[in-house]
Amino acid sequence: MNTGIKDAVTLGHALAAVLAGRADESRLDEYERTRRPVAERVVAFTDRVTRAATLRGKRARSVRNGVISMIGRIPPVRRRLAIELAELRNR
């Protein structure tokens, strides 16, 4: 959701600048070029997390839970995951 809000605000600024004559229409192309990779990364991360969260096999769930428990004890990893899950990373 944070990414969507950022995108809406950024696109709003770009559209306003173009409509007011403060920027060329190419600014809208630049917006897509810079934001599409971010959107693709967010979708890919969400897909991986969802697949891991919905594992069905008992052994697979056990491995997943063990890995989560292990990496959850590493502060830099825990911070990085929190940033990714909250969609606070810009790029």
C-alpha positions as CSV (number, residue, x, y, z in Angstrom):
1,M,0.0,0.0,0.0
2,N,2.8,2.4,0.8
3,T,4.2,1.9,-2.7
4,G,0.8,2.7,-4.2
5,I,0.5,5.9,-2.2
6,K,4.0,7.0,-3.1
7,D,3.2,6.3,-6.8
8,A,0.0,8.2,-6.7
9,V,1.6,11.3,-5.1
10,T,4.6,11.1,-7.5
11,L,2.4,10.7,-10.6
12,G,0.2,13.6,-9.4
13,H,3.2,15.9,-9.1
14,A,4.4,14.8,-12.6
15,L,0.9,15.4,-14.1
16,A,0.5,18.7,-12.4
17,A,3.9,19.9,-13.7
18,V,3.1,18.8,-17.3
19,L,-0.4,20.4,-17.2
20,A,1.0,23.6,-15.8
21,G,3.7,23.8,-18.5
22,R,6.5,23.4,-16.0
23,A,7.6,20.1,-17.5
24,D,7.6,18.3,-20.8
25,E,5.4,15.3,-21.4
26,S,8.6,13.2,-21.4
27,R,8.5,13.5,-17.6
28,L,5.6,11.0,-17.6
29,D,7.7,8.5,-19.6
30,E,10.5,9.0,-17.0
31,Y,8.0,8.3,-14.2
32,E,7.1,4.9,-15.8
33,R,10.7,4.0,-16.4
34,T,11.7,4.7,-12.8
35,R,8.6,3.3,-11.0
36,R,7.9,0.1,-13.0
37,P,11.0,-1.7,-11.7
38,V,9.9,-0.8,-8.1
39,A,6.4,-2.2,-8.8
40,E,7.9,-5.4,-10.3
41,R,10.1,-5.9,-7.3
42,V,7.2,-5.4,-4.8
43,V,5.0,-7.9,-6.7
44,A,7.9,-10.5,-6.9
45,F,8.6,-10.1,-3.2
46,T,4.9,-10.4,-2.3
47,D,4.6,-13.5,-4.4
48,R,7.6,-15.2,-2.7
49,V,6.3,-14.3,0.8
50,T,2.8,-15.6,-0.1
51,R,4.2,-18.8,-1.5
52,A,6.3,-19.4,1.7
53,A,3.4,-18.5,4.0
54,T,1.0,-20.9,2.2
55,L,3.3,-24.0,2.1
56,R,1.2,-27.2,2.6
57,G,3.6,-29.9,3.3
58,K,4.5,-30.6,7.0
59,R,8.2,-30.8,6.3
60,A,8.2,-27.6,4.1
61,R,6.3,-25.7,6.8
62,S,8.8,-27.0,9.4
63,V,11.8,-25.8,7.4
64,R,10.1,-22.5,6.7
65,N,9.4,-21.9,10.4
66,G,12.9,-22.9,11.3
67,V,14.4,-20.5,8.8
68,I,12.2,-17.7,9.9
69,S,13.1,-18.3,13.5
70,M,16.8,-18.3,12.7
71,I,16.9,-15.2,10.5
72,G,14.5,-13.4,12.9
73,R,17.3,-13.3,15.4
74,I,19.6,-11.3,13.1
75,P,18.9,-7.6,13.6
76,P,20.0,-6.4,10.1
77,V,17.9,-9.1,8.4
78,R,14.9,-8.3,10.6
79,R,15.2,-4.6,9.8
80,R,15.4,-5.3,6.0
81,L,12.4,-7.6,6.1
82,A,10.4,-5.0,8.0
83,I,11.3,-2.4,5.4
84,E,10.4,-4.7,2.5
85,L,7.1,-5.8,4.1
86,A,6.1,-2.2,4.8
87,E,7.1,-1.2,1.3
88,L,9.3,1.6,2.6
89,R,12.2,1.0,0.2
90,N,12.3,3.5,-2.7
91,R,14.3,1.4,-5.1
